[in-house]
């Protein structure tokens, strides 16, 4: 199908982009990589009056090191993140998670920031960002910026803390240097949206799990942290039996959907199985 008519602008600066959004109000849509927006426009599920393309704005694709954090520009593509040496060394979980997003074509066009703001609960990146305690830098009118923690960023289904007239500019992730990481994704067809997935990163010291962070994909209307599992893992040996026991509570407090891919109870069962697999792989067990 052909999208409905809309005005298109590609600003050369962040200030121009924010001004264009302010002029259009809630009739504007932001174009990052376009891998979520363009199908929606083509199917006419949304018909904005204006599309604001961010690709010309300098600095938004940068991936840099800032003290104890890795800073990822919102327009960095999935492919940029996968191959970046800073990401691989200090936030391995993000690199491994993004490598499971869709297919190579989408990974070379889609952006990390776009995926996070789109906030599809079946999308992969949110669980890793949540598990890594990411912080999100949001720019607003008049040059104002604010930083929102991952726990407060994902508000509801397809809804984040980025408000009308605002733009996500950076994702700041604390370094997890030396931590093992794994993203365990369950799908029926390769490159499909996750039926359930688990992002796990753990720090092992002498065969004992010293710290653990676990994010769940598609187990509710937003990405979720499996905090009960994280707490249960600390001080345990990285063995099959110990991890299985801790992972048994992975679905506690979740509210996964029921659809053609599986009902809620099936997804809760999957969460425990995938959490065990992800943690063992991250721990190198």
PyMOL commands that set and color helices and strands:
alter all, ss='L'
color gray80, all
select helices_A, chain A and resi 14-27+37-42+78-83+85-90+92-98+104-109+112-118+125-131+141-143+150-153+227-233+240-247+264-282
alter helices_A, ss='H'
color red, helices_A
select strands_A, chain A and resi 7-9+28-31+50-53+63-66+69-73+135-139+145-149+154-156+159-160+167-174+180-186+196-205+208-217+224-225
alter strands_A, ss='S'
color yellow, strands_A
deselect
rebuild
show_as cartoon
